[in-house]
Amino acid sequence: MFGGEARASPLDGMDLHLRQLLTETNVRELAYWTCVGHIARSIGKCELQTLDKGAPVKGREWYAWNISPNCNQSSTQFWAKLIHSLYSERHSALVVERNGQLLVADSWSETQRVLVDTVYTGVTVDNLALEGAFPASTVLMFKASEDDVRTMTNLLYETYGKLLAYATRTYQMSRGRKGVLNIDSPNAVDVEKQNKEIAAVRKRFETFYGDADAVLPLYSGYTYTDLSGNKTYSLETTRDIRNMIDDVLTYDARAMGIPPALILGNATGIKDAMDSYLTFCIDPIADMISEEITRKRWTVEDVLAGSGARMDTSTIRHADIASMGTNIDKLIASGIYSANDIRAKLGEPRINEPWADQHLITKNYAPAAGGQGGGQDSADKT
């Protein structure tokens, strides 16, 4: 072939409308699942604490949710699949237990009931069909907000996508090469031969302009005039496209309760953005997960006695030990946390000594009613 072998593209052979539709779909999917992945990674960092009469304990239940839910997944993989299912078209995630293993279902059928258990049938996990029916009391069903986030963002993109497609098309046209080819051809009268000749010439020019190093032979009777001239390009158009993609990402993030600064990687106001992210996005999901697990895997009497499950979202933040020294001292001195409690928050291994689990309080503290405190004398008397 002229100019070297042409490079095959997945878009070759598609008409312009189909190419444009595929490009818009890719941008839309990229923005949406980028936000979902951000939430999934955050939930994966949380610890699902199991409580026995208010005190955190680590047993088989804790191990299943935080280390190995089943023989083929780690807890991080498990939570990622659950969150992705939660934000899929179903807006829900179904977890079933078989042979002591917790499994996130890929598909299922649901027969809804009001005063008795809803029944789930046709449950499949990784192309394996699980036989039998699953009453609601034996499974965990997590449901997203009633607001259909995916539908809202898609409706918005139907309008905004046209602007993105126009900017992309404008950029491509501004970078294109245009010219006039004069052909002194005896086939000018024969329409069929003329079309074949034009198609062959067009293919040669596509290869010529598409390759970095190429030679374009012109036969006798061919005269080509380049109309592109000496172009000077600016980055303005590409910035417009990038900004539009960022806008789509921003809309999806806001719909899910994620501050755009976290998705776009802006460092300004990151602390406030993280507080907002935890409050309006992660905490509601964590509460939903904790409530469903607690009500299905503990009895009423256990829950009233302080037992159950609680997802700890404080582990999402990165802890800088050097900058937290004063705060750590106050938390221990006030008796709120023990040394091992603090080490768990920092991701450090626990100390296997009795004193590390003791709750301490400074001698400067005293009862508010009629007590003495605040000075060394009161500390000595304590």
C-alpha positions in Angstrom: 0.0 0.0 0.0 1.1 3.6 -0.6 2.7 5.3 2.4 3.1 2.0 4.4 0.5 -0.3 5.9 -2.6 1.4 7.4 -3.2 1.0 11.1 -6.5 -0.8 11.9 -8.9 1.0 14.2 -12.0 -0.4 16.1 -13.9 2.6 14.6 -13.0 1.7 11.0 -16.1 1.0 8.9 -18.4 2.8 11.3 -20.5 5.7 10.1 -20.1 9.1 11.6 -23.2 9.0 13.8 -22.2 5.6 15.3 -18.7 6.9 16.0 -20.1 9.9 17.7 -22.5 7.8 19.8 -19.7 5.5 20.9 -17.5 8.4 21.9 -20.3 10.0 23.9 -21.1 6.7 25.6 -17.5 6.2 26.6 -17.3 9.6 28.2 -20.5 9.0 30.0 -19.5 5.6 31.3 -16.0 6.8 32.3 -17.4 9.7 34.4 -20.1 7.5 36.1 -17.9 4.5 37.0 -15.0 6.8 38.1 -17.3 8.1 40.8 -18.6 4.7 41.7 -15.0 3.4 41.9 -14.1 6.2 44.3 -16.9 5.2 46.6 -16.0 1.5 46.4 -12.4 2.2 47.4 -13.5 4.3 50.3 -15.9 1.6 51.6 -13.2 -1.0 51.1 -11.0 0.9 53.6 -13.6 0.8 56.3 -13.6 -1.7 59.1 -16.9 -3.4 59.9 -16.8 -3.7 63.6 -18.7 -6.5 65.4 -19.9 -5.5 68.8 -20.8 -7.6 71.8 -22.8 -5.6 74.4 -21.2 -2.5 73.1 -17.6 -3.7 73.1 -15.8 -4.4 69.8 -14.9 -8.1 69.4 -13.1 -10.1 66.7 -14.4 -13.5 65.8 -15.6 -15.4 62.8 -18.1 -12.7 61.9 -15.5 -10.0 62.0 -13.1 -12.1 60.0 -15.7 -12.8 57.3 -16.5 -9.1 56.7 -13.0 -7.7 57.0 -10.6 -10.4 55.8 -12.2 -13.2 53.7 -15.9 -13.3 52.9 -15.5 -16.3 50.7 -12.7 -18.5 49.3 -12.3 -16.5 46.1 -12.5 -12.9 47.3 -10.8 -10.6 49.8 -12.9 -8.2 51.7 -11.7 -5.3 49.4 -12.9 -7.2 46.3 -16.1 -8.2 48.0 -17.0 -4.6 48.9 -16.0 -3.3 45.5 -18.4 -5.8 43.8 -21.2 -4.9 46.2 -20.9 -1.2 45.7 -20.7 -1.6 41.9 -23.9 -3.7 42.1 -25.5 -1.0 44.3 -24.9 1.6 41.5 -25.8 -0.6 38.6 -29.2 -0.5 36.8 -30.7 -2.6 39.6 -29.8 0.0 42.3 -29.4 -2.8 44.8 -27.0 -5.5 45.9 -28.0 -9.0 47.1 -25.7 -11.0 49.4 -26.4 -14.7 50.0 -24.6 -17.2 52.3 -23.8 -20.7 51.1 -21.6 -23.1 53.1 -20.5 -20.3 55.4 -19.4 -18.1 52.5 -20.8 -14.6 51.8 -21.5 -14.1 48.0 -22.6 -11.0 46.1 -25.1 -12.1 43.5 -24.8 -11.1 39.9 -28.5 -11.5 39.0 -31.7 -12.6 40.6 -35.5 -12.5 40.4 -37.6 -10.9 43.1 -41.1 -11.7 44.2 -42.1 -8.8 46.5 -44.4 -9.4 49.4 -45.7 -7.0 52.2 -46.5 -8.9 55.4 -44.2 -11.9 54.8 -40.7 -12.4 53.4 -39.9 -11.3 49.9 -38.5 -14.2 48.0 -35.4 -14.2 45.7 -35.0 -16.9 43.0 -32.8 -17.5 40.0 -29.8 -16.2 42.0 -26.5 -16.5 40.1 -22.9 -15.8 41.2 -20.1 -15.8 38.6 -22.3 -17.7 36.1 -23.2 -20.3 38.8 -26.9 -20.7 39.4 -27.8 -21.3 43.0 -30.7 -23.6 43.4 -33.7 -22.9 45.5 -35.5 -19.8 46.8 -34.0 -17.4 49.3 -36.5 -15.7 51.7 -35.6 -12.1 52.6 -34.8 -13.0 56.2 -32.0 -15.3 55.1 -30.2 -12.8 52.7 -28.9 -9.3 52.9 -30.5 -6.8 50.5 -28.8 -3.4 50.2 -30.7 -0.8 48.2 -29.5 2.6 47.1 -31.4 5.8 47.4 -34.8 6.0 45.8 -33.4 8.8 43.5 -32.2 7.1 40.3 -28.8 8.8 40.0 -28.0 7.0 36.8 -31.2 8.2 35.1 -30.7 11.8 36.2 -27.1 12.0 35.0 -28.0 10.4 31.6 -30.8 12.9 31.1 -28.4 15.7 31.8 -25.8 14.2 29.4 -28.3 14.0 26.5 -28.1 17.8 26.3 -24.5 18.3 27.4 -23.2 15.5 25.2 -24.1 17.5 22.1 -21.8 20.3 23.2 -19.0 17.8 23.8 -19.6 16.2 20.4 -19.5 19.6 18.7 -16.3 20.6 20.4 -14.7 17.3 19.4 -15.8 17.6 15.8 -14.6 21.2 15.7 -11.2 20.2 17.0 -10.9 17.4 14.4 -11.9 19.7 11.6 -9.4 22.4 12.7 -6.6 19.8 12.6 -7.7 18.2 9.3 -5.9 18.6 5.9 -7.8 19.9 2.9 -6.8 20.2 -0.7 -7.9 20.0 -4.3 -6.9 17.2 -6.6 -7.3 17.9 -10.3 -7.6 14.7 -12.4 -7.2 14.8 -16.1 -9.1 11.5 -16.6 -10.8 10.0 -19.6 -13.2 8.3 -17.1 -15.0 11.6 -16.4 -18.0 10.5 -18.4 -18.1 6.9 -16.9 -19.7 7.5 -13.5 -18.9 4.0 -12.2 -15.2 4.1 -13.2 -15.0 7.6 -11.8 -16.3 6.6 -8.4 -13.8 3.7 -8.2 -11.0 6.0 -9.1 -12.0 8.6 -6.5 -12.3 5.8 -3.8 -8.8 4.6 -4.7 -7.3 8.1 -4.5 -9.1 8.8 -1.2 -7.6 5.7 0.3 -4.1 6.7 -0.8 -4.5 10.2 0.8 -5.9 8.8 4.1 -2.8 6.6 4.4 -0.6 9.4 3.4 -1.9 11.8 6.0 -2.3 9.1 8.6 1.4 7.9 8.7 4.3 9.8 10.1 6.5 8.9 7.2 4.8 8.3 3.8 5.2 8.9 0.1 2.3 9.8 -2.2 2.9 9.0 -5.8 0.7 11.0 -8.3 0.2 9.7 -11.8 0.4 11.8 -14.9 -2.7 13.9 -15.1 -3.0 14.3 -11.3 -2.3 17.8 -9.8 -2.8 18.3 -6.0 -3.1 21.7 -4.3 -2.9 21.9 -0.5 -5.4 24.4 0.9 -4.5 23.9 4.5 -1.7 26.5 4.4 0.6 27.2 7.4 -1.6 26.5 10.4 -0.8 27.7 13.9 -2.6 25.6 16.5 -3.5 26.7 20.0 -4.5 24.5 23.0 -7.8 26.3 23.5 -9.9 23.7 21.7 -8.4 20.8 23.6 -8.9 22.6 26.9 -12.5 23.1 26.0 -12.9 19.4 25.4 -11.1 18.5 28.7 -13.2 21.1 30.6 -16.4 19.6 29.2 -15.4 16.1 30.3 -14.5 17.5 33.7 -18.0 19.0 33.8 -19.6 15.6 33.1 -17.5 14.1 35.9 -18.5 17.0 38.2 -22.2 16.4 37.6 -22.0 12.7 38.3 -20.0 13.4 41.5 -22.5 15.9 42.8 -25.4 13.5 42.1 -23.7 10.9 44.3 -22.7 13.3 47.1 -19.0 13.5 46.2 -17.4 16.9 46.3 -16.0 17.6 42.8 -12.6 18.6 44.3 -12.0 15.0 45.4 -12.7 13.6 41.9 -10.8 16.3 40.0 -7.8 16.1 42.4 -7.9 19.7 43.6 -5.9 20.3 46.7 -7.6 23.5 47.8 -10.2 23.0 50.5 -9.5 19.3 50.7 -10.3 19.0 54.4 -13.8 20.5 54.0 -14.4 18.4 50.9 -13.5 15.3 52.8 -15.8 16.2 55.7 -18.6 16.7 53.2 -17.8 13.5 51.4 -18.0 11.4 54.6 -21.1 13.1 55.8 -23.3 13.1 52.7 -21.9 10.2 50.7 -20.1 7.6 52.7 -21.9 7.7 56.1 -25.4 7.1 54.6 -24.0 4.0 52.8 -22.2 2.8 55.9 -25.3 3.2 58.0 -27.4 1.3 55.5 -24.8 -1.5 55.4 -24.6 -1.6 59.2 -28.3 -1.7 59.7 -29.0 -4.4 57.2 -26.3 -6.7 58.6 -27.3 -6.0 62.2 -31.0 -6.7 61.7 -30.4 -9.9 59.8 -27.5 -11.5 61.7 -28.4 -10.5 65.3 -31.5 -11.0 67.3 -33.6 -8.2 68.7 -32.4 -9.0 72.2 -28.8 -8.9 71.1 -29.2 -5.5 69.5 -31.0 -4.0 72.5 -28.1 -5.2 74.6 -25.6 -3.3 72.4 -24.5 -6.0 70.0 -24.5 -5.8 66.3 -22.4 -4.4 63.4 -21.0 -0.9 62.8 -19.0 0.3 59.9 -16.2 2.5 61.0 -15.6 5.2 58.4 -12.9 7.0 60.3 -10.3 4.8 58.7 -10.9 6.4 55.3 -8.8 9.5 56.3 -5.1 9.2 56.0 -3.6 9.6 59.5 -0.4 11.6 59.9 1.0 10.5 63.3 3.4 13.4 63.6 0.7 16.1 63.3 -1.7 14.2 65.6 0.5 14.0 68.7 -1.4 16.6 70.7 -4.9 15.2 69.7 -3.8 11.7 70.5 -2.7 12.7 74.0 -6.0 14.4 74.7 -8.0 11.4 73.5 -6.1 9.1 75.8 -5.9 11.6 78.7 -9.7 12.0 78.7 -10.3 8.3 78.9 -12.2 8.1 75.6 -9.6 5.8 73.9 -7.0 3.3 75.1 -3.6 3.0 73.5 -4.8 0.0 71.5 -7.9 1.9 70.4 -5.6 4.7 69.0 -3.3 2.2 67.3 -6.2 0.6 65.6 -7.3 4.0 64.3 -3.8 4.6 62.9 -3.6 1.2 61.3 -0.8 0.1 63.7 -0.7 -3.4 65.3 -2.1 -3.8 68.8 0.1 -4.2 71.9 -0.5 -7.5 73.6 -0.2 -6.1 77.1 -3.0 -5.5 79.6 -2.1 -1.8 80.2 -2.6 -1.1 76.5 -6.3 -1.8 76.8 -6.8 0.3 79.9 -8.6 3.6 79.7 -6.7 6.3 81.5 -7.7 9.8 82.7 -5.5 12.7 83.8 -5.6 13.6 87.5 -6.5 17.2 86.5 -10.0 16.1 85.8 -12.6 16.2 88.6 -16.4 16.0 89.0 -18.2 19.2 87.9 -20.4 19.4 91.0 -18.4 20.6 94.0 -15.2 18.9 92.9 -11.7 20.4 92.7 -9.5 20.3 89.7 -7.4 22.1 87.3 -4.3 22.3 89.5 -1.4 20.3 90.9 -2.9 20.3 94.4 -6.1 18.7 93.2 -4.1 16.2 91.3 -2.1 15.2 94.4 -5.3 14.7 96.4 -6.8 12.5 93.7 
